[in-house]
């Protein structure tokens, strides 16, 4: 059944499908995953009940081998009741949430069902948004769930603001895995610059990585 983004039945959500693919960003990049991708505005969607999603994930995981499930797309934690219904029971695969870090109160409810909590940022967010990201990181750290902050910087973002974000993330949790994905061409052209920035960042936070951003990930980040 397909529909737009109108009112949905209880414990149902509009998904843009459950595609399989390779995770392009963060510490689990390169892993083969099943993507539970929430539909964005004006995108054709399939309405899934929580029970139907659990069944489809179990069926797909039985047909082929995957590392994990990634929940992504849109404002995912706006659908917290659906997510709790769909993922409160342990499945066969670890679950990763990839989101913008702006709903720490909702995140706290879902954390017991997660193996990885990932926040993806552009680095140009305002201070209030960064503070909510830090609150999400603190929630994950206190629940002892592995957590990462992925920064896909805009071309105009300078080194200083990017370093300050790392400092704030470190203050929230020293166990955060921080991964920065510059544009693929940019890191090759400015290798010395990124090596210098990484040296600075690692004096603040030990677990920082700079990795080229795959072209597919660039398209996703800009959409």
Backbone as JSON Lines, residues from 0, in Angstrom:
{"i":0,"aa":"X","n":[0.85,-1.19,0.0],"ca":[0.0,0.0,0.0],"c":[0.89,1.23,0.0]}
{"i":1,"aa":"X","n":[0.6,2.19,-0.9],"ca":[1.41,3.41,-0.98],"c":[0.57,4.6,-0.61]}
{"i":2,"aa":"X","n":[1.25,5.63,-0.13],"ca":[0.53,6.81,0.32],"c":[1.5,7.96,0.41]}
{"i":3,"aa":"X","n":[0.97,9.17,0.61],"ca":[1.79,10.32,0.91],"c":[2.06,10.38,2.4]}
{"i":4,"aa":"X","n":[2.33,11.59,2.88],"ca":[2.71,11.76,4.27],"c":[1.53,12.24,5.1]}
{"i":5,"aa":"X","n":[0.35,11.68,4.91],"ca":[-0.82,12.04,5.68],"c":[-0.83,11.34,7.02]}
{"i":6,"aa":"X","n":[-2.0,11.37,7.68],"ca":[-2.13,10.75,8.98],"c":[-2.06,9.23,8.83]}
{"i":7,"aa":"X","n":[-1.3,8.57,9.7],"ca":[-1.07,7.14,9.58],"c":[-1.76,6.39,10.71]}
{"i":8,"aa":"X","n":[-2.06,5.12,10.48],"ca":[-2.63,4.31,11.55],"c":[-1.65,4.21,12.72]}
{"i":9,"aa":"X","n":[-2.17,3.87,13.89],"ca":[-1.34,3.74,15.08],"c":[-0.25,2.71,14.86]}
{"i":10,"aa":"X","n":[0.97,3.03,15.31],"ca":[2.13,2.16,15.22],"c":[2.43,1.74,13.79]}
{"i":11,"aa":"X","n":[2.2,2.66,12.87],"ca":[2.59,2.48,11.48],"c":[3.42,3.68,11.06]}
{"i":12,"aa":"X","n":[4.22,3.51,10.0],"ca":[5.06,4.6,9.53],"c":[5.25,4.5,8.03]}
{"i":13,"aa":"X","n":[5.55,5.65,7.42],"ca":[5.81,5.71,5.98],"c":[7.28,5.49,5.72]}
{"i":14,"aa":"X","n":[7.6,4.39,5.06],"ca":[8.98,4.07,4.75],"c":[9.22,4.13,3.26]}
{"i":15,"aa":"X","n":[10.44,4.52,2.89],"ca":[10.83,4.54,1.48],"c":[11.43,3.2,1.08]}
{"i":16,"aa":"X","n":[11.08,2.14,1.82],"ca":[11.54,0.79,1.51],"c":[12.55,0.29,2.53]}
{"i":17,"aa":"X","n":[13.0,-0.94,2.3],"ca":[14.03,-1.57,3.14],"c":[15.13,-2.06,2.19]}
{"i":18,"aa":"X","n":[15.86,-1.15,1.57],"ca":[16.9,-1.56,0.63],"c":[18.11,-2.13,1.36]}
{"i":19,"aa":"X","n":[18.87,-2.93,0.64],"ca":[20.16,-3.39,1.15],"c":[21.24,-2.55,0.48]}
{"i":20,"aa":"X","n":[22.35,-2.38,1.17],"ca":[23.42,-1.59,0.61],"c":[24.62,-1.54,1.53]}
{"i":21,"aa":"X","n":[25.58,-0.7,1.16],"ca":[26.81,-0.55,1.92],"c":[26.76,0.78,2.67]}
{"i":22,"aa":"X","n":[27.0,0.74,3.97],"ca":[27.0,1.96,4.77],"c":[28.14,2.87,4.32]}
{"i":23,"aa":"X","n":[27.83,4.1,3.9],"ca":[28.88,4.98,3.37],"c":[29.6,5.83,4.41]}
{"i":24,"aa":"X","n":[29.02,6.0,5.61],"ca":[29.53,6.98,6.55],"c":[29.77,6.37,7.93]}
{"i":25,"aa":"X","n":[30.76,6.93,8.62],"ca":[30.94,6.59,10.03],"c":[31.78,5.36,10.3]}
{"i":26,"aa":"X","n":[31.82,4.94,11.57],"ca":[32.68,3.8,11.95],"c":[32.25,2.48,11.35]}
{"i":27,"aa":"X","n":[30.99,2.36,10.96],"ca":[30.53,1.13,10.31],"c":[30.53,1.26,8.78]}
{"i":28,"aa":"X","n":[31.22,2.25,8.24],"ca":[31.28,2.41,6.78],"c":[31.9,1.17,6.16]}
{"i":29,"aa":"X","n":[31.36,0.79,5.03],"ca":[31.83,-0.42,4.35],"c":[31.07,-1.67,4.76]}
{"i":30,"aa":"X","n":[30.2,-1.57,5.76],"ca":[29.42,-2.72,6.21],"c":[28.17,-2.89,5.35]}
{"i":31,"aa":"X","n":[27.84,-4.14,5.07],"ca":[26.6,-4.41,4.33],"c":[25.43,-4.39,5.31]}
{"i":32,"aa":"X","n":[24.44,-3.58,4.99],"ca":[23.33,-3.37,5.9],"c":[21.98,-3.45,5.19]}
{"i":33,"aa":"X","n":[20.94,-3.66,5.99],"ca":[19.57,-3.43,5.57],"c":[19.18,-2.05,6.08]}
{"i":34,"aa":"X","n":[18.7,-1.19,5.19],"ca":[18.37,0.18,5.55],"c":[16.87,0.34,5.74]}
{"i":35,"aa":"X","n":[16.46,0.68,6.94],"ca":[15.08,1.05,7.2],"c":[15.02,2.56,7.01]}
{"i":36,"aa":"X","n":[14.57,2.99,5.84],"ca":[14.69,4.4,5.48],"c":[13.32,5.07,5.52]}
{"i":37,"aa":"X","n":[13.17,6.03,6.43],"ca":[11.92,6.76,6.53],"c":[11.78,7.72,5.36]}
{"i":38,"aa":"X","n":[10.56,7.81,4.84],"ca":[10.3,8.67,3.69],"c":[10.31,10.14,4.1]}
{"i":39,"aa":"X","n":[10.78,10.99,3.21],"ca":[10.75,12.43,3.43],"c":[9.53,13.01,2.72]}
{"i":40,"aa":"X","n":[9.27,14.27,2.96],"ca":[8.11,14.94,2.41],"c":[8.08,14.82,0.88]}
{"i":41,"aa":"X","n":[6.89,14.55,0.35],"ca":[6.64,14.46,-1.1],"c":[7.25,13.21,-1.73]}
{"i":42,"aa":"X","n":[7.76,12.29,-0.92],"ca":[8.33,11.06,-1.45],"c":[7.3,9.93,-1.33]}
{"i":43,"aa":"X","n":[7.12,9.18,-2.41],"ca":[6.21,8.05,-2.37],"c":[6.68,7.05,-1.33]}
{"i":44,"aa":"X","n":[5.75,6.58,-0.5],"ca":[6.13,5.73,0.62],"c":[5.22,4.53,0.72]}
{"i":45,"aa":"X","n":[5.72,3.51,1.36],"ca":[4.94,2.34,1.71],"c":[4.64,2.38,3.19]}
{"i":46,"aa":"X","n":[3.39,2.16,3.56],"ca":[3.0,2.2,4.95],"c":[3.28,0.82,5.57]}
{"i":47,"aa":"X","n":[4.12,0.82,6.59],"ca":[4.48,-0.41,7.29],"c":[3.92,-0.36,8.7]}
{"i":48,"aa":"X","n":[3.33,-1.46,9.14],"ca":[3.08,-1.61,10.57],"c":[4.38,-2.09,11.22]}
{"i":49,"aa":"X","n":[4.49,-1.9,12.53],"ca":[5.69,-2.36,13.24],"c":[5.86,-3.87,13.07]}
{"i":50,"aa":"X","n":[4.75,-4.6,13.12],"ca":[4.81,-6.06,12.97],"c":[5.29,-6.45,11.58]}
{"i":51,"aa":"X","n":[4.79,-5.75,10.56],"ca":[5.2,-6.05,9.18],"c":[6.69,-5.76,8.98]}
{"i":52,"aa":"X","n":[7.18,-4.68,9.57],"ca":[8.6,-4.36,9.45],"c":[9.45,-5.44,10.1]}
{"i":53,"aa":"X","n":[9.07,-5.87,11.3],"ca":[9.83,-6.94,11.96],"c":[9.86,-8.19,11.1]}
{"i":54,"aa":"X","n":[8.72,-8.54,10.52],"ca":[8.66,-9.73,9.69],"c":[9.52,-9.63,8.44]}
{"i":55,"aa":"X","n":[9.48,-8.48,7.78],"ca":[10.28,-8.31,6.57],"c":[11.77,-8.31,6.88]}
{"i":56,"aa":"X","n":[12.17,-7.67,7.97],"ca":[13.58,-7.69,8.34],"c":[14.05,-9.1,8.64]}
{"i":57,"aa":"X","n":[13.24,-9.87,9.34],"ca":[13.6,-11.25,9.65],"c":[13.71,-12.08,8.37]}
{"i":58,"aa":"X","n":[12.78,-11.87,7.45],"ca":[12.79,-12.62,6.2],"c":[14.02,-12.27,5.36]}
{"i":59,"aa":"X","n":[14.32,-10.98,5.24],"ca":[15.47,-10.55,4.44],"c":[16.78,-11.01,5.06]}
{"i":60,"aa":"X","n":[16.87,-10.94,6.38],"ca":[18.09,-11.39,7.06],"c":[18.31,-12.88,6.89]}
{"i":61,"aa":"X","n":[17.24,-13.63,6.71],"ca":[17.36,-15.07,6.49],"c":[17.77,-15.44,5.08]}
{"i":62,"aa":"X","n":[17.59,-14.53,4.14],"ca":[17.91,-14.81,2.73],"c":[19.36,-14.54,2.37]}
{"i":63,"aa":"X","n":[19.99,-13.6,3.08],"ca":[21.35,-13.21,2.75],"c":[22.05,-12.75,4.02]}
{"i":64,"aa":"X","n":[23.35,-12.5,3.93],"ca":[24.11,-12.15,5.12],"c":[24.34,-10.64,5.18]}
{"i":65,"aa":"X","n":[24.02,-10.07,6.33],"ca":[24.19,-8.64,6.57],"c":[24.91,-8.44,7.89]}
{"i":66,"aa":"X","n":[25.6,-7.3,7.98],"ca":[26.25,-6.95,9.24],"c":[25.26,-6.41,10.26]}
{"i":67,"aa":"X","n":[24.28,-5.59,9.79],"ca":[23.42,-4.88,10.71],"c":[22.26,-4.24,9.97]}
{"i":68,"aa":"X","n":[21.36,-3.64,10.76],"ca":[20.24,-2.84,10.25],"c":[20.53,-1.38,10.56]}
{"i":69,"aa":"X","n":[20.31,-0.5,9.59],"ca":[20.49,0.94,9.79],"c":[19.14,1.64,9.66]}
{"i":70,"aa":"X","n":[18.76,2.37,10.7],"ca":[17.55,3.19,10.68],"c":[17.96,4.59,10.27]}
{"i":71,"aa":"X","n":[17.35,5.12,9.2],"ca":[17.83,6.39,8.66],"c":[16.72,7.08,7.89]}
{"i":72,"aa":"X","n":[16.99,8.32,7.47],"ca":[16.08,9.05,6.61],"c":[15.1,9.94,7.35]}
{"i":73,"aa":"X","n":[15.03,11.21,6.97],"ca":[14.06,12.11,7.56],"c":[14.28,12.33,9.06]}
{"i":74,"aa":"X","n":[13.23,12.72,9.73],"ca":[13.27,12.96,11.17],"c":[12.86,11.67,11.87]}
{"i":75,"aa":"X","n":[13.78,10.72,11.94],"ca":[13.42,9.35,12.33],"c":[12.82,9.27,13.73]}
{"i":76,"aa":"X","n":[13.32,10.04,14.67],"ca":[12.84,9.91,16.04],"c":[11.5,10.6,16.27]}
{"i":77,"aa":"X","n":[10.97,11.26,15.25],"ca":[9.59,11.72,15.33],"c":[8.64,10.53,15.34]}
{"i":78,"aa":"X","n":[9.13,9.37,14.91],"ca":[8.33,8.14,14.85],"c":[8.72,7.2,15.99]}
{"i":79,"aa":"X","n":[8.96,7.76,17.18],"ca":[9.51,6.97,18.27],"c":[8.59,5.84,18.69]}
{"i":80,"aa":"X","n":[7.27,6.03,18.72],"ca":[6.36,4.96,19.13],"c":[6.45,3.78,18.17]}
{"i":81,"aa":"X","n":[6.51,4.09,16.88],"ca":[6.66,3.03,15.88],"c":[7.98,2.3,16.06]}
{"i":82,"aa":"X","n":[9.06,3.04,16.27],"ca":[10.37,2.42,16.43],"c":[10.42,1.53,17.66]}
{"i":83,"aa":"X","n":[9.82,1.97,18.74],"ca":[9.8,1.15,19.95],"c":[9.03,-0.13,19.72]}
{"i":84,"aa":"X","n":[7.91,-0.04,18.99],"ca":[7.13,-1.24,18.71],"c":[7.87,-2.19,17.77]}
{"i":85,"aa":"X","n":[8.61,-1.62,16.83],"ca":[9.29,-2.45,15.82],"c":[10.58,-3.07,16.35]}
{"i":86,"aa":"X","n":[11.29,-2.38,17.25],"ca":[12.62,-2.83,17.64],"c":[12.78,-3.17,19.12]}
{"i":87,"aa":"X","n":[11.69,-3.16,19.86],"ca":[11.81,-3.5,21.29],"c":[12.17,-4.97,21.5]}
{"i":88,"aa":"X","n":[11.77,-5.82,20.56],"ca":[12.14,-7.23,20.63],"c":[13.44,-7.46,19.87]}
{"i":89,"aa":"X","n":[14.42,-8.11,20.47],"ca":[15.7,-8.33,19.79],"c":[15.53,-9.09,18.48]}
{"i":90,"aa":"X","n":[16.21,-8.62,17.44],"ca":[16.22,-9.32,16.16],"c":[17.5,-10.09,15.97]}
{"i":91,"aa":"X","n":[17.71,-10.57,14.77],"ca":[18.9,-11.37,14.49],"c":[20.11,-10.5,14.17]}
{"i":92,"aa":"X","n":[19.88,-9.21,13.87],"ca":[20.98,-8.32,13.48],"c":[21.09,-7.14,14.44]}
{"i":93,"aa":"X","n":[22.31,-6.65,14.68],"ca":[22.47,-5.42,15.46],"c":[21.79,-4.25,14.74]}
{"i":94,"aa":"X","n":[21.35,-3.26,15.5],"ca":[20.62,-2.13,14.95],"c":[21.42,-0.84,15.19]}
{"i":95,"aa":"X","n":[21.55,-0.06,14.13],"ca":[22.2,1.25,14.19],"c":[21.19,2.33,13.87]}
{"i":96,"aa":"X","n":[21.15,3.38,14.66],"ca":[20.34,4.56,14.36],"c":[21.24,5.65,13.83]}
{"i":97,"aa":"X","n":[20.95,6.16,12.63],"ca":[21.69,7.28,12.05],"c":[20.72,8.45,11.96]}
{"i":98,"aa":"X","n":[20.97,9.51,12.7],"ca":[20.0,10.61,12.8],"c":[20.73,11.92,13.04]}
{"i":99,"aa":"X","n":[19.94,12.99,13.25],"ca":[20.55,14.32,13.37],"c":[20.81,14.73,14.81]}
{"i":100,"aa":"X","n":[20.46,13.89,15.76],"ca":[20.77,14.17,17.16],"c":[19.92,15.23,17.81]}
{"i":101,"aa":"X","n":[18.76,15.57,17.21],"ca":[17.97,16.69,17.71],"c":[16.84,16.29,18.65]}
{"i":102,"aa":"X","n":[16.69,15.0,18.95],"ca":[15.61,14.55,19.84],"c":[16.17,13.63,20.93]}
{"i":103,"aa":"X","n":[17.0,14.16,21.84],"ca":[17.6,13.3,22.85],"c":[16.59,12.63,23.77]}
{"i":104,"aa":"X","n":[15.44,13.27,24.02],"ca":[14.44,12.65,24.9],"c":[13.86,11.4,24.26]}
{"i":105,"aa":"X","n":[13.57,11.44,22.97],"ca":[13.07,10.27,22.27],"c":[14.16,9.21,22.14]}
{"i":106,"aa":"X","n":[15.38,9.66,21.85],"ca":[16.5,8.73,21.72],"c":[16.67,7.88,22.96]}
{"i":107,"aa":"X","n":[16.54,8.5,24.12],"ca":[16.75,7.78,25.38],"c":[15.87,6.55,25.48]}
{"i":108,"aa":"X","n":[14.65,6.62,24.94],"ca":[13.73,5.49,24.99],"c":[14.18,4.34,24.08]}
{"i":109,"aa":"X","n":[14.81,4.69,22.96],"ca":[15.19,3.67,21.97],"c":[16.54,3.04,22.23]}
{"i":110,"aa":"X","n":[17.39,3.68,23.01],"ca":[18.77,3.23,23.18],"c":[18.91,1.77,23.59]}
{"i":111,"aa":"X","n":[18.06,1.2,24.47],"ca":[18.22,-0.21,24.82],"c":[18.12,-1.17,23.64]}
{"i":112,"aa":"X","n":[17.54,-0.7,22.53],"ca":[17.4,-1.56,21.35],"c":[18.53,-1.37,20.34]}
{"i":113,"aa":"X","n":[19.48,-0.47,20.62],"ca":[20.51,-0.12,19.65],"c":[21.87,-0.72,20.0]}
{"i":114,"aa":"X","n":[22.63,-1.05,18.95],"ca":[24.03,-1.43,19.1],"c":[24.95,-0.26,18.77]}
{"i":115,"aa":"X","n":[24.45,0.7,17.98],"ca":[25.23,1.87,17.6],"c":[24.3,3.07,17.44]}
{"i":116,"aa":"X","n":[24.66,4.18,18.08],"ca":[23.94,5.43,17.92],"c":[24.86,6.39,17.16]}
{"i":117,"aa":"X","n":[24.43,6.77,15.95],"ca":[25.26,7.64,15.11],"c":[24.51,8.93,14.82]}
{"i":118,"aa":"X","n":[25.19,10.05,15.06],"ca":[24.67,11.36,14.68],"c":[25.47,11.83,13.48]}
{"i":119,"aa":"X","n":[24.77,12.26,12.43],"ca":[25.44,12.78,11.24],"c":[25.15,14.27,11.14]}
{"i":120,"aa":"X","n":[26.22,15.06,11.04],"ca":[26.13,16.52,11.01],"c":[26.81,17.08,9.75]}
{"i":121,"aa":"X","n":[26.5,18.34,9.44],"ca":[27.21,19.05,8.37],"c":[28.31,19.93,8.92]}
{"i":122,"aa":"X","n":[28.29,20.17,10.23],"ca":[29.29,21.04,10.84],"c":[28.92,22.5,10.85]}
{"i":123,"aa":"X","n":[27.85,22.86,10.15],"ca":[27.42,24.26,10.09],"c":[26.22,24.53,10.99]}
{"i":124,"aa":"X","n":[25.85,23.54,11.82],"ca":[24.71,23.7,12.71],"c":[24.95,24.8,13.74]}
{"i":125,"aa":"X","n":[23.91,25.43,14.19],"ca":[24.01,26.45,15.23],"c":[24.31,25.83,16.58]}
{"i":126,"aa":"X","n":[24.62,26.7,17.55],"ca":[25.02,26.21,18.86],"c":[23.91,25.41,19.54]}
{"i":127,"aa":"X","n":[22.67,25.83,19.4],"ca":[21.57,25.1,20.03],"c":[21.47,23.68,19.48]}
{"i":128,"aa":"X","n":[21.65,23.52,18.18],"ca":[21.61,22.19,17.56],"c":[22.78,21.34,18.03]}
{"i":129,"aa":"X","n":[23.98,21.94,18.14],"ca":[25.14,21.2,18.62],"c":[24.93,20.75,20.06]}
{"i":130,"aa":"X","n":[24.31,21.59,20.86],"ca":[24.04,21.21,22.24],"c":[23.08,20.02,22.33]}
{"i":131,"aa":"X","n":[22.1,19.97,21.43],"ca":[21.2,18.8,21.42],"c":[21.94,17.55,20.96]}
{"i":132,"aa":"X","n":[22.85,17.71,20.01],"ca":[23.69,16.57,19.62],"c":[24.48,16.07,20.82]}
{"i":133,"aa":"X","n":[25.07,16.98,21.57],"ca":[25.84,16.59,22.76],"c":[24.95,15.89,23.78]}
{"i":134,"aa":"X","n":[23.71,16.35,23.95],"ca":[22.77,15.7,24.86],"c":[22.49,14.27,24.4]}
{"i":135,"aa":"X","n":[22.37,14.06,23.09],"ca":[22.15,12.72,22.56],"c":[23.37,11.82,22.83]}
{"i":136,"aa":"X","n":[24.56,12.39,22.66],"ca":[25.79,11.65,22.93],"c":[25.86,11.26,24.41]}
{"i":137,"aa":"X","n":[25.5,12.17,25.29],"ca":[25.51,11.87,26.72],"c":[24.54,10.73,27.03]}
{"i":138,"aa":"X","n":[23.36,10.77,26.44],"ca":[22.37,9.69,26.66],"c":[22.95,8.33,26.28]}
{"i":139,"aa":"X","n":[23.6,8.27,25.12],"ca":[24.18,7.0,24.66],"c":[25.3,6.55,25.58]}
{"i":140,"aa":"X","n":[26.14,7.48,26.0],"ca":[27.26,7.13,26.88],"c":[26.75,6.61,28.21]}
{"i":141,"aa":"X","n":[25.75,7.25,28.76],"ca":[25.21,6.82,30.06],"c":[24.52,5.47,29.98]}
{"i":142,"aa":"X","n":[24.03,5.12,28.78],"ca":[23.36,3.83,28.58],"c":[24.34,2.76,28.13]}
{"i":143,"aa":"X","n":[25.61,3.15,27.94],"ca":[26.68,2.23,27.51],"c":[26.39,1.65,26.13]}
{"i":144,"aa":"X","n":[25.86,2.49,25.24],"ca":[25.65,2.12,23.85],"c":[26.75,2.78,23.02]}
{"i":145,"aa":"X","n":[27.39,2.03,22.13],"ca":[28.42,2.6,21.26],"c":[27.85,3.8,20.51]}
{"i":146,"aa":"X","n":[28.64,4.87,20.4],"ca":[28.12,6.1,19.82],"c":[29.18,6.78,18.97]}
{"i":147,"aa":"X","n":[28.69,7.41,17.9],"ca":[29.57,8.07,16.95],"c":[28.95,9.38,16.51]}
{"i":148,"aa":"X","n":[29.81,10.33,16.19],"ca":[29.39,11.57,15.54],"c":[30.14,11.65,14.22]}
{"i":149,"aa":"X","n":[29.37,11.73,13.14],"ca":[29.92,11.81,11.79],"c":[29.71,13.23,11.29]}
{"i":150,"aa":"X","n":[30.76,13.86,10.8],"ca":[30.66,15.22,10.28],"c":[30.99,15.19,8.79]}
{"i":151,"aa":"X","n":[30.03,15.62,7.99],"ca":[30.22,15.72,6.54],"c":[30.27,17.21,6.24]}
{"i":152,"aa":"X","n":[31.46,17.82,6.32],"ca":[31.54,19.29,6.31],"c":[31.22,19.9,4.96]}
{"i":153,"aa":"X","n":[30.62,21.08,5.01],"ca":[30.41,21.85,3.8],"c":[31.75,22.36,3.3]}
{"i":154,"aa":"X","n":[31.79,22.71,2.03],"ca":[33.05,23.17,1.43],"c":[33.58,24.44,2.08]}
{"i":155,"aa":"X","n":[32.69,25.24,2.64],"ca":[33.09,26.53,3.19],"c":[33.42,26.47,4.68]}
{"i":156,"aa":"X","n":[33.27,25.31,5.3],"ca":[33.52,25.21,6.74],"c":[35.02,25.27,7.01]}
{"i":157,"aa":"X","n":[35.42,26.18,7.9],"ca":[36.83,26.33,8.22],"c":[37.23,25.4,9.35]}
{"i":158,"aa":"X","n":[38.53,25.32,9.62],"ca":[39.04,24.35,10.59],"c":[38.6,24.66,12.02]}
{"i":159,"aa":"X","n":[38.54,25.94,12.38],"ca":[38.24,26.31,13.75],"c":[36.88,25.82,14.24]}
{"i":160,"aa":"X","n":[35.79,26.15,13.54],"ca":[34.47,25.67,13.97],"c":[34.38,24.15,14.02]}
{"i":161,"aa":"X","n":[35.05,23.48,13.1],"ca":[35.04,22.02,13.1],"c":[35.75,21.49,14.34]}
{"i":162,"aa":"X","n":[36.84,22.11,14.72],"ca":[37.57,21.7,15.91],"c":[36.75,21.96,17.17]}
{"i":163,"aa":"X","n":[36.0,23.06,17.19],"ca":[35.19,23.36,18.37],"c":[34.07,22.34,18.56]}
{"i":164,"aa":"X","n":[33.53,21.84,17.45],"ca":[32.52,20.78,17.56],"c":[33.13,19.54,18.2]}
{"i":165,"aa":"X","n":[34.33,19.18,17.77],"ca":[35.01,18.02,18.35],"c":[35.23,18.23,19.84]}
{"i":166,"aa":"X","n":[35.61,19.44,20.24],"ca":[35.81,19.73,21.66],"c":[34.52,19.53,22.46]}
{"i":167,"aa":"X","n":[33.4,20.0,21.9],"ca":[32.12,19.86,22.61],"c":[31.68,18.39,22.68]}
{"i":168,"aa":"X","n":[31.92,17.65,21.61],"ca":[31.59,16.23,21.61],"c":[32.44,15.49,22.65]}
{"i":169,"aa":"X","n":[33.71,15.85,22.74],"ca":[34.57,15.22,23.73],"c":[34.08,15.51,25.15]}
{"i":170,"aa":"X","n":[33.66,16.74,25.4],"ca":[33.15,17.08,26.73],"c":[31.9,16.26,27.06]}
{"i":171,"aa":"X","n":[31.11,15.92,26.03],"ca":[29.92,15.11,26.25],"c":[30.28,13.66,26.55]}
{"i":172,"aa":"X","n":[31.23,13.1,25.79],"ca":[31.68,11.72,26.01],"c":[33.03,11.5,25.37]}
{"i":173,"aa":"X","n":[34.0,11.11,26.17],"ca":[35.33,10.78,25.65],"c":[35.36,9.49,24.86]}
{"i":174,"aa":"X","n":[34.27,8.72,24.9],"ca":[34.21,7.46,24.16],"c":[33.59,7.59,22.78]}
{"i":175,"aa":"X","n":[33.22,8.81,22.39],"ca":[32.6,9.01,21.09],"c":[33.59,8.72,19.96]}
{"i":176,"aa":"X","n":[33.13,8.0,18.95],"ca":[33.91,7.81,17.73],"c":[33.56,8.95,16.79]}
{"i":177,"aa":"X","n":[34.53,9.8,16.49],"ca":[34.3,10.95,15.62],"c":[34.92,10.65,14.26]}
{"i":178,"aa":"X","n":[34.1,10.74,13.22],"ca":[34.58,10.49,11.85],"c":[34.22,11.7,11.0]}
{"i":179,"aa":"X","n":[35.22,12.29,10.35],"ca":[35.01,13.43,9.47],"c":[35.19,12.96,8.04]}
{"i":180,"aa":"X","n":[34.21,13.27,7.2],"ca":[34.22,12.86,5.79],"c":[34.25,14.09,4.9]}
{"i":181,"aa":"X","n":[35.43,14.64,4.58],"ca":[35.47,15.73,3.6],"c":[35.08,15.23,2.22]}
{"i":182,"aa":"X","n":[34.78,16.18,1.33],"ca":[34.52,15.82,-0.06],"c":[35.69,15.01,-0.6]}
{"i":183,"aa":"X","n":[35.4,13.99,-1.38],"ca":[36.42,13.04,-1.85],"c":[37.61,13.76,-2.5]}
{"i":184,"aa":"X","n":[37.32,14.7,-3.42],"ca":[38.4,15.39,-4.11],"c":[39.16,16.32,-3.16]}
{"i":185,"aa":"X","n":[38.42,16.91,-2.24],"ca":[39.01,17.92,-1.37],"c":[40.1,17.34,-0.48]}
{"i":186,"aa":"X","n":[39.89,16.15,0.05],"ca":[40.9,15.59,0.94],"c":[42.17,15.24,0.18]}
{"i":187,"aa":"X","n":[42.03,14.88,-1.09],"ca":[43.22,14.58,-1.88],"c":[43.99,15.86,-2.21]}
{"i":188,"aa":"X","n":[43.26,16.94,-2.48],"ca":[43.9,18.19,-2.84],"c":[44.52,18.91,-1.63]}
{"i":189,"aa":"X","n":[43.97,18.63,-0.44],"ca":[44.42,19.34,0.75],"c":[44.86,18.35,1.83]}
{"i":190,"aa":"X","n":[45.62,17.35,1.42],"ca":[46.03,16.3,2.35],"c":[46.81,16.88,3.53]}
{"i":191,"aa":"X","n":[47.7,17.83,3.26],"ca":[48.5,18.42,4.33],"c":[47.61,19.16,5.32]}
{"i":192,"aa":"X","n":[46.63,19.89,4.79],"ca":[45.71,20.63,5.66],"c":[44.97,19.69,6.6]}
{"i":193,"aa":"X","n":[44.45,18.57,6.07],"ca":[43.68,17.65,6.9],"c":[44.58,16.9,7.88]}
{"i":194,"aa":"X","n":[45.81,16.62,7.49],"ca":[46.75,15.99,8.41],"c":[47.03,16.92,9.6]}
{"i":195,"aa":"X","n":[47.19,18.21,9.32],"ca":[47.42,19.18,10.39],"c":[46.18,19.3,11.27]}
{"i":196,"aa":"X","n":[45.0,19.36,10.64],"ca":[43.77,19.47,11.44],"c":[43.59,18.25,12.32]}
{"i":197,"aa":"X","n":[43.88,17.06,11.78],"ca":[43.72,15.83,12.56],"c":[44.67,15.81,13.75]}
{"i":198,"aa":"X","n":[45.88,16.33,13.55],"ca":[46.83,16.42,14.67],"c":[46.26,17.28,15.79]}
{"i":199,"aa":"X","n":[45.67,18.41,15.43],"ca":[45.05,19.29,16.42],"c":[43.87,18.61,17.1]}
{"i":200,"aa":"X","n":[43.03,17.97,16.3],"ca":[41.82,17.34,16.85],"c":[42.17,16.24,17.84]}
{"i":201,"aa":"X","n":[43.24,15.5,17.56],"ca":[43.59,14.37,18.43],"c":[44.23,14.82,19.73]}
{"i":202,"aa":"X","n":[44.63,16.09,19.82],"ca":[45.06,16.59,21.14],"c":[43.86,16.85,22.03]}
{"i":203,"aa":"X","n":[42.69,16.96,21.41],"ca":[41.44,17.2,22.14],"c":[40.69,15.9,22.4]}
{"i":204,"aa":"X","n":[40.65,15.05,21.38],"ca":[39.85,13.82,21.45],"c":[40.6,12.71,20.74]}
{"i":205,"aa":"X","n":[40.82,11.61,21.41],"ca":[41.71,10.57,20.88],"c":[41.14,9.86,19.65]}
{"i":206,"aa":"X","n":[39.83,9.61,19.63],"ca":[39.24,8.79,18.57],"c":[38.63,9.67,17.5]}
{"i":207,"aa":"X","n":[39.48,10.22,16.64],"ca":[39.04,11.03,15.5],"c":[39.65,10.45,14.24]}
{"i":208,"aa":"X","n":[38.83,10.31,13.21],"ca":[39.31,9.82,11.92],"c":[38.88,10.77,10.81]}
{"i":209,"aa":"X","n":[39.71,10.93,9.8],"ca":[39.36,11.67,8.59],"c":[39.38,10.69,7.44]}
{"i":210,"aa":"X","n":[38.23,10.52,6.8],"ca":[38.1,9.58,5.7],"c":[37.45,10.27,4.51]}
{"i":211,"aa":"X","n":[37.89,9.97,3.27],"ca":[37.23,10.56,2.1],"c":[35.76,10.18,2.08]}
{"i":212,"aa":"X","n":[34.95,11.09,1.62],"ca":[33.52,10.84,1.51],"c":[33.22,10.21,0.16]}
{"i":213,"aa":"X","n":[32.6,9.03,0.13],"ca":[32.27,8.42,-1.15],"c":[31.28,9.28,-1.93]}
{"i":214,"aa":"X","n":[31.32,9.23,-3.26],"ca":[30.38,10.04,-4.06],"c":[28.92,9.78,-3.7]}
{"i":215,"aa":"X","n":[28.54,8.53,-3.45],"ca":[27.14,8.21,-3.1],"c":[26.76,8.88,-1.8]}
{"i":216,"aa":"X","n":[27.68,8.91,-0.84],"ca":[27.4,9.54,0.44],"c":[27.24,11.04,0.27]}
{"i":217,"aa":"X","n":[28.01,11.62,-0.65],"ca":[27.89,13.06,-0.89],"c":[26.5,13.4,-1.39]}
{"i":218,"aa":"X","n":[25.93,12.57,-2.29],"ca":[24.6,12.82,-2.79],"c":[23.56,12.73,-1.68]}
{"i":219,"aa":"X","n":[23.72,11.76,-0.8],"ca":[22.78,11.62,0.3],"c":[22.84,12.81,1.23]}
{"i":220,"aa":"X","n":[24.06,13.25,1.56],"ca":[24.22,14.35,2.5],"c":[23.66,15.65,1.96]}
{"i":221,"aa":"X","n":[23.66,15.81,0.65],"ca":[23.21,17.06,0.07],"c":[21.72,17.06,-0.24]}
{"i":222,"aa":"X","n":[21.08,15.91,-0.13],"ca":[19.66,15.83,-0.48],"c":[18.8,16.32,0.66]}
